[in-house]
């Protein structure tokens, strides 16, 4: 069985990579949504993400990341392995996660 959760929005600091979660939280999928009122762009990637190396999410846009399109093909994603970066301080991302219920 799958549980769907919307997590508290992350408010980001300009040009600072921020973990989606500091906990090793396993999920089957996460959707990262850039707030429609953001002033800049959001980028996602690993802990070294920059505006040059990350994948862009435009304001109001969303990107799903699922375990089956993750390198290595494991069944779950650890939120602590995914980072986001904002080009403008105070911009937000919202996270929708899908978890397996025990």
C-alpha positions in Angstrom: 0.0 0.0 0.0 1.2 3.5 -0.8 0.8 6.6 1.4 0.8 10.1 -0.3 2.1 13.1 1.8 2.6 16.7 1.1 5.6 18.0 3.1 6.1 21.5 4.6 7.4 23.8 1.8 11.2 24.4 1.9 12.2 28.1 1.8 15.6 28.3 0.1 18.7 30.5 0.5 20.1 32.0 -2.7 22.7 29.8 -4.4 23.0 27.3 -1.5 22.3 23.6 -2.1 19.6 22.4 0.3 18.7 18.7 1.0 15.1 17.7 0.6 15.4 16.1 4.0 18.3 15.6 6.4 16.8 12.2 7.3 17.4 9.0 5.3 13.7 9.0 4.4 13.0 6.3 1.7 10.2 7.1 -0.7 9.1 5.4 -3.9 8.6 8.8 -5.7 8.9 12.5 -5.0 7.6 15.5 -7.0 9.4 18.8 -6.6 7.3 21.8 -7.4 8.6 25.3 -7.7 6.2 27.8 -6.1 4.3 29.9 -8.7 5.4 33.1 -6.9 9.1 32.4 -7.0 11.3 35.2 -8.4 14.0 33.0 -9.8 14.6 29.4 -10.9 15.1 26.2 -9.0 17.7 23.6 -9.8 17.9 20.1 -8.5 20.6 17.5 -8.4 23.1 16.0 -5.9 25.0 17.9 -3.1 27.1 19.7 -5.7 24.1 21.2 -7.6 24.7 24.6 -9.2 22.7 26.6 -11.7 25.2 25.3 -14.3 25.0 21.6 -13.4 21.5 21.1 -12.0 18.2 20.4 -13.8 16.0 23.5 -14.0 12.5 23.8 -12.6 10.7 27.0 -13.7 8.4 28.8 -11.4 5.1 26.9 -11.1 6.7 23.8 -12.7 7.1 20.4 -11.2 9.4 17.4 -11.7 8.6 13.9 -10.7 11.5 11.6 -9.6 10.6 8.0 -9.3 12.7 5.0 -8.1 12.5 3.4 -11.6 14.2 6.4 -13.3 16.9 6.7 -10.6 20.4 5.6 -11.5 20.9 2.1 -10.1 17.2 1.3 -10.4 16.6 0.7 -6.6 13.1 0.5 -5.4 13.3 3.6 -3.2 14.8 7.1 -3.2 16.4 8.7 -0.2 15.3 12.3 0.1 18.7 13.1 1.7 20.4 12.4 -1.6 18.5 15.0 -3.5 19.3 18.7 -3.3 17.7 21.9 -4.6 19.1 25.3 -5.2 17.4 28.6 -5.7 18.8 31.5 -7.7 16.8 33.9 -5.5 16.7 33.7 -1.7 13.2 33.1 -0.2 12.0 31.1 -3.2 10.1 27.9 -2.2 9.7 24.3 -3.3 6.8 22.0 -2.3 7.3 18.3 -2.1 4.8 15.5 -2.6 6.1 12.1 -1.6 4.8 8.6 -2.1 5.9 6.1 0.6 5.2 2.4 1.1 3.1 1.8 4.1 4.4 -1.0 6.4 
